[in-house]
Amino acid sequence: MQFADRLNNVETSAIRELFKLLGKPGIISFAGGFPDSAMFDVEGIREASALALSKEPGAALQYGATEGYNPLREQLALFMATKGVKNISPEGLIVTTGSQQALDLVAKTLLNPDDIALVEAPTFLATIQCFRLYGPKVLGVPIDAHGVQVDKLEAMIQQHKPKLVYIIPTFGNPSGALLTKERRLKYKTIVIEDDPYGDLYFGEAPPPSMLALSDQVPGSRDWLVHCGSLSKVLSPGLRVGWMVAPPDLLARATMCKQFSDAHTSTFAQATAAQYLLSGRMPATLNKVRSVYAERAQAMDQALQRELGDALAYTAPQGGLFFWANLTGTNGAVKDGNAFAKSAIEKGVAFVPGAPFFANDPDLSSIRLSFATADLAKIEEGITRLGQALKA
Ligand SMILES: Cc1ncc(COP(=O)(O)O)c(C=O)c1O
């Protein structure tokens, strides 16, 4: 069959290939990017879906507006206001089918084949692939534990005149990095702020989102796009995300969404609206924060104990991931891919970091998620990782 040329720019992810090995019995996995399904507030979502059906069954089961179900747009605007976003109205956002769709709509709306898109190196793999479908050159900008390195970003903006810059400023995937407030205030180009992890902080709250800080940067609402999601805090299966963008971009993204899925599931939207209205969200957030914080701490201690200076990392202050580099100390393995294979032999899985780079991959990097393993599994899994290192 003759497939469209645009597919030449993308390939099945190396990570998916690795996932095929995860079927081995007894494997402890730090590989996924999922939240823990044991954490879902099933009772709250059950009540919310029942209310969605009893209060507005027609709207919850009927076709709906492409922009989204208005009661949910109202709740999402209120939710963002609690996080310091000023001047946000329900009309200023559209509901998307996960934030993944928001990223696709932004790419579809803005990117031409001759364009350049700058992303963090490393960044969310699905964004690299999604952007590439539209043909631009995707280039990575180096990051450190404080997020994207602004001096390098500025130089690359000067050099490449990118159409847009994509950033996950708060507990990035895969980096776990947290962009400082100073760095958040810097940009004056089209910036896509992807923020699915901002609510998952362990101690002190992170700096406000770039959207919340936008009133400190005159004019920035004209070039800032913010993508949010209920996936990591409530349920990814609901597929409820949203996008805040300048009105002209939002109108065009809505038009593209119309041709794509017409609208996000009205039933899921009505359920999410009832959930937010029920007032259960703050308790849910506190619960997920404390469980993930405990797991992250356990992973940090176990990594130090079992891998010592064979691994270099900055412990994350939120999110779901440790991002680390194999140092190769004392002749230990330095290649993330080779280490992932020997780890699977020992019964533990994680993902090598190389696929998260748009270009020039760092082969020594790895990503470990602590989200879905309980404390005992974290202990056992990291002990196995230590054995794999010695193997
Ligand atoms: C950085 C980032 N953005 C977006 C998404 C997509 O999330 P969803 O479409 O479930 O909202 C993910 C999911 O892993 C992610 O890590």
The ligand as an SDF file (V2000), in Angstrom:
LIG
                    3D

 16 16  0  0  0  0  0  0  0  0999 V2000
    4.2650   15.9950   28.7670 C   0  0  0  0  0  0  0  0  0  0  0  0
    3.0070   15.3280   28.3690 C   0  0  0  0  0  0  0  0  0  0  0  0
    2.1240   16.0110   27.6260 N   0  0  0  0  0  0  0  0  0  0  0  0
    0.9610   15.4650   27.2490 C   0  0  0  0  0  0  0  0  0  0  0  0
    0.6360   14.1640   27.6000 C   0  0  0  0  0  0  0  0  0  0  0  0
   -0.6540   13.6160   27.1050 C   0  0  0  0  0  0  0  0  0  0  0  0
   -1.5710   13.4700   28.1370 O   0  0  0  0  0  0  0  0  0  0  0  0
   -3.1240   13.3450   27.8910 P   0  0  0  0  0  0  0  0  0  0  0  0
   -3.3780   13.3300   26.4270 O   0  0  0  0  0  0  0  0  0  0  0  0
   -3.5260   12.0890   28.5650 O   0  0  0  0  0  0  0  0  0  0  0  0
   -3.7160   14.5680   28.5260 O   0  0  0  0  0  0  0  0  0  0  0  0
    1.5200   13.4160   28.3840 C   0  0  0  0  0  0  0  0  0  0  0  0
    1.2050   12.0250   28.7410 C   0  0  0  0  0  0  0  0  0  0  0  0
    2.0370   11.2380   29.1260 O   0  0  0  0  0  0  0  0  0  0  0  0
    2.7380   14.0160   28.7750 C   0  0  0  0  0  0  0  0  0  0  0  0
    3.6480   13.3560   29.5100 O   0  0  0  0  0  0  0  0  0  0  0  0
  1  2  1  0
  2  3  1  0
  2 15  2  0
  3  4  2  0
  4  5  1  0
  5  6  1  0
  5 12  2  0
  6  7  1  0
  7  8  1  0
  8  9  2  0
  8 10  1  0
  8 11  1  0
 12 13  1  0
 12 15  1  0
 13 14  2  0
 15 16  1  0
M  END
$$$$
